[in-house]
């Protein structure tokens, strides 16, 4: 089942189903659940599953998934990005003490206006990361 979902997911993005892409896609979406992962998490999960891939391959594959519109990259700081399999517009909580990214309740967010984009451009996406730390 994991491989079927992974292959369908890759074809939705127009990506060729190579062995490594299939393996990484199965870890990301094979169970049908949305998730937020770092490249390092995916690399470790692949190793635990017996897949032999380099960290560079994981980064390159995640970039291909982003370019194909299959995942969104959420940058939480200059050194840490998460890759989100949920593609609709929604805010995130970043739990600083745990270095964990989770979905925040979308229905509680109200954006009353956005700045006018510069001439010749349009707003592609708005990322909102709400940082949390223990009080």
GROMACS elastic network, one bead per residue, 0.5 to 0.9 nm:
[ bonds ]
;  ai    aj funct       b0    kb
    1     4     6  0.51481   500
    1     5     6  0.63329   500
    1     6     6  0.85439   500
    1    30     6  0.71155   500
    1    31     6  0.80018   500
    2     5     6  0.53691   500
    2     6     6  0.60873   500
    2     7     6  0.86118   500
    2    25     6  0.86540   500
    2    26     6  0.53014   500
    2    27     6  0.80117   500
    2    29     6  0.76696   500
    2    31     6  0.61717   500
    2    32     6  0.84631   500
    3     7     6  0.59575   500
    3     8     6  0.84703   500
    3    22     6  0.67364   500
    3    23     6  0.77652   500
    3    25     6  0.82136   500
    3    26     6  0.58491   500
    3    30     6  0.66005   500
    4     7     6  0.52156   500
    4     8     6  0.61680   500
    4     9     6  0.84964   500
    4    26     6  0.85013   500
    4    30     6  0.78051   500
    5     8     6  0.51677   500
    5     9     6  0.60018   500
    5    10     6  0.85929   500
    5    25     6  0.84355   500
    5    26     6  0.71660   500
    5    29     6  0.70038   500
    5    30     6  0.54485   500
    5    31     6  0.78679   500
    5    32     6  0.75431   500
    6     9     6  0.50269   500
    6    10     6  0.61408   500
    6    11     6  0.86080   500
    6    17     6  0.85647   500
    6    21     6  0.85199   500
    6    22     6  0.58890   500
    6    23     6  0.79676   500
    6    24     6  0.83929   500
    6    25     6  0.50880   500
    6    27     6  0.84119   500
    6    28     6  0.82155   500
    6    29     6  0.63760   500
    6    30     6  0.56090   500
    7    10     6  0.51380   500
    7    11     6  0.61669   500
    7    12     6  0.86417   500
    7    16     6  0.88366   500
    7    17     6  0.62698   500
    7    21     6  0.89043   500
    7    22     6  0.64078   500
    7    25     6  0.78747   500
    7    26     6  0.82683   500
    8    11     6  0.51388   500
    8    12     6  0.62558   500
    8    13     6  0.89198   500
    9    12     6  0.51548   500
    9    13     6  0.67841   500
    9    14     6  0.89443   500
    9    15     6  0.88781   500
    9    25     6  0.76666   500
    9    29     6  0.78668   500
    9    70     6  0.76109   500
   10    13     6  0.52664   500
   10    14     6  0.63464   500
   10    15     6  0.52298   500
   10    16     6  0.70013   500
   10    17     6  0.64236   500
   10    21     6  0.79747   500
   10    22     6  0.77446   500
   10    25     6  0.74629   500
   10    65     6  0.82066   500
   10    68     6  0.87136   500
   10    70     6  0.78496   500
   11    15     6  0.55938   500
   11    16     6  0.70646   500
   11    17     6  0.75340   500
   12    15     6  0.76383   500
   12    68     6  0.85263   500
   12    69     6  0.89234   500
   12    70     6  0.78815   500
   13    16     6  0.89909   500
   13    65     6  0.75359   500
   13    67     6  0.86826   500
   13    69     6  0.63199   500
   13    70     6  0.60742   500
   14    68     6  0.69351   500
   15    18     6  0.85909   500
   15    21     6  0.86428   500
   15    64     6  0.82764   500
   15    65     6  0.82441   500
   15    68     6  0.73504   500
   16    21     6  0.81134   500
   17    20     6  0.80954   500
   17    21     6  0.59842   500
   17    22     6  0.57275   500
   18    21     6  0.51849   500
   18    22     6  0.60081   500
   18    23     6  0.85048   500
   19    22     6  0.52105   500
   19    23     6  0.61542   500
   19    24     6  0.87076   500
   20    23     6  0.50758   500
   20    24     6  0.61568   500
   20    25     6  0.83847   500
   20    51     6  0.80486   500
   20    52     6  0.84827   500
   20    53     6  0.71840   500
   20    57     6  0.84003   500
   20    58     6  0.87278   500
   20    61     6  0.83399   500
   21    24     6  0.52283   500
   21    25     6  0.58256   500
   21    26     6  0.83552   500
   21    58     6  0.89185   500
   21    61     6  0.67193   500
   22    25     6  0.50669   500
   22    26     6  0.59546   500
   22    27     6  0.86413   500
   23    26     6  0.52257   500
   23    27     6  0.65254   500
   23    28     6  0.88761   500
   23    46     6  0.75103   500
   23    49     6  0.89836   500
   23    51     6  0.72493   500
   24    27     6  0.51554   500
   24    28     6  0.63188   500
   24    29     6  0.87442   500
   24    42     6  0.73235   500
   24    43     6  0.85895   500
   24    45     6  0.88241   500
   24    46     6  0.68816   500
   24    51     6  0.87669   500
   24    58     6  0.77793   500
   24    61     6  0.80962   500
   24    62     6  0.87947   500
   25    29     6  0.58796   500
   25    30     6  0.67480   500
   25    65     6  0.89614   500
   26    29     6  0.54467   500
   26    31     6  0.75606   500
   27    30     6  0.57996   500
   27    31     6  0.78794   500
   27    42     6  0.75104   500
   27    45     6  0.73354   500
   27    46     6  0.73801   500
   27    49     6  0.88132   500
   28    31     6  0.79279   500
   28    32     6  0.85233   500
   28    33     6  0.81212   500
   28    34     6  0.78082   500
   28    35     6  0.71161   500
   28    36     6  0.88299   500
   28    37     6  0.82123   500
   28    42     6  0.79268   500
   28    85     6  0.74559   500
   29    32     6  0.51737   500
   29    33     6  0.61040   500
   29    34     6  0.68269   500
   29    35     6  0.80422   500
   29    85     6  0.74968   500
   30    33     6  0.77131   500
   31    34     6  0.87591   500
   33    85     6  0.84947   500
   33    86     6  0.89641   500
   34    84     6  0.73485   500
   34    85     6  0.53305   500
   34    86     6  0.55919   500
   35    83     6  0.79615   500
   35    84     6  0.58768   500
   35    85     6  0.57518   500
   35    86     6  0.71823   500
   35   102     6  0.82541   500
   36    74     6  0.88255   500
   36    82     6  0.58109   500
   36    83     6  0.53548   500
   36    85     6  0.67297   500
   36    86     6  0.83760   500
   36   100     6  0.84380   500
   36   101     6  0.64122   500
   36   102     6  0.70452   500
   36   103     6  0.87879   500
   37    40     6  0.80692   500
   37    41     6  0.60578   500
   37    42     6  0.66050   500
   37    81     6  0.83467   500
   37    82     6  0.51495   500
   37    83     6  0.52094   500
   37    84     6  0.67347   500
   37    85     6  0.87452   500
   37   100     6  0.89626   500
   37   101     6  0.82744   500
   38    41     6  0.51356   500
   38    42     6  0.63952   500
   38    43     6  0.86107   500
   38    80     6  0.76820   500
   38    81     6  0.62179   500
   38    83     6  0.61700   500
   39    42     6  0.51413   500
   39    43     6  0.60670   500
   39    44     6  0.86194   500
   39    55     6  0.73905   500
   39    58     6  0.62175   500
   39    59     6  0.59840   500
   39    62     6  0.74800   500
   39    81     6  0.80822   500
   39    82     6  0.75525   500
   39    83     6  0.78950   500
   40    44     6  0.61627   500
   40    45     6  0.85340   500
   40    55     6  0.71995   500
   40    58     6  0.82314   500
   40    59     6  0.87448   500
   41    44     6  0.51591   500
   41    45     6  0.60803   500
   41    46     6  0.85578   500
   42    46     6  0.60453   500
   42    47     6  0.85682   500
   42    55     6  0.88372   500
   42    58     6  0.72189   500
   43    46     6  0.51627   500
   43    47     6  0.62993   500
   43    48     6  0.87455   500
   43    53     6  0.73344   500
   43    54     6  0.73984   500
   43    55     6  0.59461   500
   43    57     6  0.89457   500
   43    58     6  0.62880   500
   43    59     6  0.89144   500
   44    47     6  0.50706   500
   44    48     6  0.62067   500
   44    49     6  0.86190   500
   45    48     6  0.50731   500
   45    49     6  0.62122   500
   45    50     6  0.87354   500
   45    51     6  0.86542   500
   46    49     6  0.50153   500
   46    50     6  0.63341   500
   46    51     6  0.50701   500
   46    52     6  0.72413   500
   46    53     6  0.73237   500
   47    50     6  0.50557   500
   47    51     6  0.52905   500
   47    52     6  0.63890   500
   47    53     6  0.75985   500
   48    51     6  0.74537   500
   49    52     6  0.89738   500
   53    56     6  0.82319   500
   53    57     6  0.62394   500
   53    58     6  0.69983   500
   54    57     6  0.51158   500
   54    58     6  0.64484   500
   54    59     6  0.88193   500
   55    58     6  0.50004   500
   55    59     6  0.63031   500
   55    60     6  0.86282   500
   56    59     6  0.51062   500
   56    60     6  0.61222   500
   56    61     6  0.84865   500
   57    60     6  0.50041   500
   57    61     6  0.59078   500
   57    62     6  0.84344   500
   58    61     6  0.50919   500
   58    62     6  0.60742   500
   58    63     6  0.85339   500
   59    62     6  0.51777   500
   59    63     6  0.61838   500
   59    64     6  0.86819   500
   60    63     6  0.50525   500
   60    64     6  0.62539   500
   60    65     6  0.86794   500
   61    65     6  0.61762   500
   61    66     6  0.86119   500
   62    66     6  0.61858   500
   62    67     6  0.86014   500
   62    71     6  0.79108   500
   62    73     6  0.88707   500
   62    83     6  0.76266   500
   63    66     6  0.50195   500
   63    67     6  0.61309   500
   63    68     6  0.85475   500
   63    71     6  0.89228   500
   63    73     6  0.87223   500
   64    67     6  0.50263   500
   64    68     6  0.60792   500
   64    69     6  0.86338   500
   64    70     6  0.87034   500
   65    68     6  0.51086   500
   65    69     6  0.63286   500
   65    70     6  0.51852   500
   65    71     6  0.58575   500
   65    72     6  0.84182   500
   66    69     6  0.51161   500
   66    70     6  0.57557   500
   66    72     6  0.57683   500
   66    73     6  0.69096   500
   66    83     6  0.82772   500
   67    70     6  0.76564   500
   67    71     6  0.83179   500
   67    72     6  0.89470   500
   68    71     6  0.79606   500
   69    72     6  0.71722   500
   69    87     6  0.82763   500
   70    84     6  0.88478   500
   70    85     6  0.67686   500
   70    86     6  0.86580   500
   70    87     6  0.75382   500
   71    83     6  0.60990   500
   71    84     6  0.53795   500
   71    86     6  0.70147   500
   71    87     6  0.65424   500
   72    82     6  0.82446   500
   72    83     6  0.56051   500
   72    84     6  0.51567   500
   72    85     6  0.66912   500
   72    86     6  0.76847   500
   72    87     6  0.65819   500
   73    81     6  0.64726   500
   73    82     6  0.57451   500
   73    84     6  0.62716   500
   74    80     6  0.87356   500
   74    81     6  0.55704   500
   74    82     6  0.51216   500
   74    83     6  0.61197   500
   74    84     6  0.70609   500
   74    92     6  0.89826   500
   74   127     6  0.73290   500
   74   128     6  0.89543   500
   74   129     6  0.82749   500
   75    78     6  0.73123   500
   75    79     6  0.83483   500
   75    80     6  0.62155   500
   75    82     6  0.63542   500
   75    83     6  0.86685   500
   75   127     6  0.88824   500
   75   129     6  0.86861   500
   76    79     6  0.79951   500
   76    80     6  0.58389   500
   76    81     6  0.58880   500
   76    82     6  0.75935   500
   76    94     6  0.75338   500
   76   101     6  0.86868   500
   76   129     6  0.72022   500
   76   131     6  0.87542   500
   77    80     6  0.53724   500
   77    81     6  0.71574   500
   78    81     6  0.80284   500
   82   101     6  0.74479   500
   84    87     6  0.72108   500
   86    89     6  0.84850   500
   86    90     6  0.86792   500
   87    90     6  0.83618   500
   89   106     6  0.83349   500
   89   125     6  0.75300   500
   89   126     6  0.75278   500
   89   127     6  0.79413   500
   90   103     6  0.71590   500
   90   104     6  0.72173   500
   90   105     6  0.77714   500
   90   106     6  0.55073   500
   90   109     6  0.88425   500
   90   126     6  0.87422   500
   90   127     6  0.77803   500
   90   128     6  0.76417   500
   91   102     6  0.87956   500
   91   103     6  0.62062   500
   91   104     6  0.52829   500
   91   105     6  0.71362   500
   91   106     6  0.61985   500
   91   109     6  0.78936   500
   91   126     6  0.89043   500
   91   127     6  0.67885   500
   91   129     6  0.60803   500
   91   130     6  0.75662   500
   92   101     6  0.65933   500
   92   102     6  0.55915   500
   92   105     6  0.81384   500
   92   106     6  0.88189   500
   92   127     6  0.82919   500
   92   128     6  0.62367   500
   92   130     6  0.60265   500
   92   131     6  0.84367   500
   93   100     6  0.81156   500
   93   101     6  0.57677   500
   93   102     6  0.52995   500
   93   103     6  0.60647   500
   93   104     6  0.55322   500
   93   128     6  0.85790   500
   93   129     6  0.57472   500
   93   131     6  0.58450   500
   93   132     6  0.67504   500
   94    97     6  0.89774   500
   94    98     6  0.85236   500
   94    99     6  0.68703   500
   94   100     6  0.57110   500
   94   102     6  0.65565   500
   94   103     6  0.88101   500
   94   129     6  0.64184   500
   94   130     6  0.59761   500
   94   132     6  0.59247   500
   94   133     6  0.86870   500
   95    98     6  0.55297   500
   95    99     6  0.55782   500
   95   100     6  0.51333   500
   95   101     6  0.63739   500
   95   102     6  0.80655   500
   95   130     6  0.86017   500
   95   131     6  0.61653   500
   95   133     6  0.62463   500
   95   134     6  0.88586   500
   96   100     6  0.69642   500
   96   101     6  0.88236   500
   96   131     6  0.65942   500
   96   132     6  0.59509   500
   96   133     6  0.57009   500
   96   134     6  0.87293   500
   97   100     6  0.80514   500
   97   132     6  0.81646   500
   97   133     6  0.63125   500
   97   134     6  0.77508   500
   98   101     6  0.88246   500
  101   129     6  0.86850   500
  103   106     6  0.81841   500
  104   107     6  0.89861   500
  104   108     6  0.85716   500
  104   109     6  0.88597   500
  104   129     6  0.87751   500
  104   130     6  0.82784   500
  105   108     6  0.57139   500
  105   109     6  0.72207   500
  106   109     6  0.54911   500
  106   110     6  0.85859   500
  107   110     6  0.78970   500
  111   114     6  0.75596   500
  114   117     6  0.85156   500
  116   119     6  0.86369   500
  116   122     6  0.86484   500
  116   123     6  0.87080   500
  117   120     6  0.82007   500
  117   121     6  0.61076   500
  117   122     6  0.59941   500
  117   123     6  0.66172   500
  118   121     6  0.57846   500
  118   122     6  0.77846   500
  119   122     6  0.82304   500
  121   124     6  0.89159   500
  123   126     6  0.75287   500
  132   135     6  0.89925   500
